[in-house]
Amino acid sequence: MEAMIVLVLWVILFMLVGALLGVNMYTVICLSDLANDFINPHDSSNRINKLVVPEFVIHIVQTGLFFGVGSWSLVAVNTPLALFHLRSYLRGSCFMDVTEIFNQLESEKQTRMFKITFYAIVFIAIIYRLTECAVNTFLTQDGKIMAAQFLKEAAASNMHHF
């Protein structure tokens, strides 16, 4: 049963990192729209600032879940970015200022592109660990019984008859 809990945690981590990738891609799109004059600075900074705290919270939760599944290497990799988020939040430098947004545009784009790259690498590591955990869970004797039960329930379900 413990293996299934760890598997569920890996699935949750998969979704959380996907959300972090989405938030940062959306931010880069907002910044690009601002640079190309498709959006005004006020709207762009409001859209970006709404996502700052949720991004930080998701990243802290993600790092805690890495600790929970015992992936010390991913905890070690994510801790510096979590500390960077904490430092920028305490300084207030994580929020986009409407009057300074054009001055911060290129550096903020570079920061977000670094985060996208970082989260993509972590995403690949999570996919690997999720697959490894699923295979190890379902290849044990108890796992085979659970898989057989799952497949039996799925075959009996009418969900596949959309």
C-alpha positions in Angstrom: 0.0 0.0 0.0 2.9 2.4 0.7 4.1 2.0 -2.9 0.7 3.1 -4.2 0.9 6.2 -2.0 4.3 7.0 -3.4 3.0 6.5 -6.9 0.1 8.9 -6.2 2.6 11.4 -4.9 4.6 11.1 -8.1 1.4 11.7 -10.2 0.7 14.8 -8.1 4.3 16.0 -8.6 3.8 15.5 -12.3 0.8 17.7 -12.3 2.4 20.4 -10.1 5.4 20.7 -12.3 3.2 20.8 -15.3 1.4 23.7 -13.7 4.7 25.5 -12.9 5.7 25.1 -16.6 2.3 26.5 -17.7 2.6 29.5 -15.3 6.1 30.4 -16.5 5.2 30.0 -20.2 2.1 32.2 -19.7 4.4 34.8 -18.1 6.8 34.7 -21.0 3.9 35.1 -23.4 2.6 38.1 -21.4 6.1 39.7 -21.5 6.4 39.0 -25.2 3.0 40.6 -25.8 4.1 43.6 -23.8 7.4 43.9 -25.8 5.4 43.8 -29.0 2.8 46.3 -27.7 -0.1 43.9 -27.8 -0.9 44.5 -24.2 -0.5 47.5 -21.9 1.9 47.5 -19.0 -0.8 47.7 -16.4 -2.6 44.6 -17.6 0.6 42.7 -18.1 1.9 43.4 -14.6 -1.5 42.5 -13.1 -1.6 39.2 -14.9 2.0 38.3 -13.9 1.6 39.4 -10.3 -1.5 37.3 -9.8 0.6 34.2 -10.6 3.7 35.0 -8.4 2.4 33.7 -5.1 0.7 30.6 -6.5 3.9 29.7 -8.3 6.0 30.1 -5.1 3.5 28.0 -3.1 3.4 25.3 -5.7 7.1 25.2 -5.8 7.4 24.9 -2.0 4.7 22.2 -1.9 6.6 20.4 -4.7 9.9 20.5 -2.8 8.1 19.2 0.3 6.6 16.3 -1.7 10.1 15.4 -3.1 11.1 15.2 0.5 8.0 13.0 1.2 8.8 10.5 -1.6 12.5 10.4 -0.5 14.0 11.9 -3.6 16.8 13.7 -2.0 18.5 14.6 -5.2 15.4 16.5 -6.4 15.1 18.1 -3.0 18.7 19.3 -3.3 18.1 20.6 -6.9 14.9 22.4 -6.0 16.1 24.0 -2.7 18.2 26.8 -4.3 15.3 27.9 -6.5 12.9 27.8 -3.4 15.4 29.9 -1.5 15.6 32.3 -4.5 11.8 32.6 -4.5 11.8 33.2 -0.7 14.5 35.9 -1.0 12.7 37.7 -3.9 9.4 37.5 -2.1 10.9 39.0 1.1 12.5 41.8 -0.9 9.4 42.4 -3.0 11.4 42.1 -6.2 9.2 39.2 -7.5 6.3 41.5 -8.3 6.3 43.5 -11.5 6.0 47.2 -11.1 3.9 49.0 -13.7 6.3 51.9 -13.9 9.4 49.7 -14.2 8.1 46.9 -16.3 9.9 47.9 -19.4 13.2 48.2 -17.6 12.7 44.7 -16.1 11.4 43.1 -19.3 14.6 41.4 -20.6 15.9 40.3 -17.2 12.4 38.9 -16.3 12.2 37.1 -19.6 15.6 35.6 -19.0 14.6 34.5 -15.5 11.4 33.0 -16.7 13.2 31.1 -19.5 15.7 29.8 -17.0 12.8 28.6 -14.8 11.1 27.0 -17.8 14.3 25.1 -18.6 14.7 24.1 -15.0 11.2 22.9 -14.6 11.4 21.0 -17.9 14.5 19.1 -16.6 12.7 18.4 -13.3 9.6 17.3 -15.4 11.7 14.8 -17.2 13.1 13.5 -14.0 9.6 13.2 -12.6 8.4 11.3 -15.6 11.3 8.8 -15.2 10.7 8.4 -11.5 6.9 8.1 -12.0 7.5 5.3 -14.6 10.0 3.6 -12.4 7.7 3.7 -9.4 4.7 2.4 -11.4 6.7 -0.5 -12.9 8.1 -1.4 -9.5 4.7 -1.2 -7.9 2.9 -3.3 -10.4 5.6 -5.9 -10.9 5.6 -7.1 -7.3 3.3 -9.9 -6.3 0.9 -7.5 -4.5 1.2 -5.2 -7.4 0.2 -7.9 -9.9 -2.9 -8.6 -7.8 -3.7 -4.9 -7.6 -3.2 -4.5 -11.4 -5.4 -7.5 -12.1 -8.1 -6.1 -9.8 -7.8 -2.6 -11.5 -8.1 -4.1 -15.0 -11.0 -6.3 -13.9 -12.8 -3.2 -12.6 -11.9 -1.2 -15.7 -13.3 -4.0 -18.0 -16.5 -4.2 -16.0 -17.0 -0.4 -16.1 -19.0 1.2 -18.8 -16.7 4.3 -18.9 -15.0 3.0 -22.1 -18.4 3.2 -23.9 -18.5 7.0 -24.4 
